[in-house]
Amino acid sequence: MTYEFKEDRNSLESANKKFYGNVSVENPIVFEYPRKKDSTYELEVKIEDKSGINLHKSKIKISPAAIESEAN
């Protein structure tokens, strides 16, 4: 899994090809971050299998006024 989490365009956390094992419906990958009322947040995620095949790609932007997301 590769991801980047940003607050007001500043990267707060990221990982490149981080392995998560035992992921399932009962044990999902969960990201939780504290949120400031007037800030804008972005999370971009790409999940690949061990051979490099893209399984999931998504981007979400949460701002004080709206939530925008896209997934492939």
Stockholm file with secondary structure:
# STOCKHOLM 1.0

chainA/1-72         MTYEFKEDRNSLESANKKFYGNVSVENPIVFEYPRKKDSTYELEVKIEDKSGINLHKSKIKISPAAIESEAN
#=GR chainA/1-72 SS CEEEEEETTEEEEEESSCCCCSCCSSSCCCCCCCCCTTCCEEEEEEEECTTCCEEEEEEEEECSSCEEEEEC
#=GC SS_cons        CEEEEEETTEEEEEESSCCCCSCCSSSCCCCCCCCCTTCCEEEEEEEECTTCCEEEEEEEEECSSCEEEEEC
//
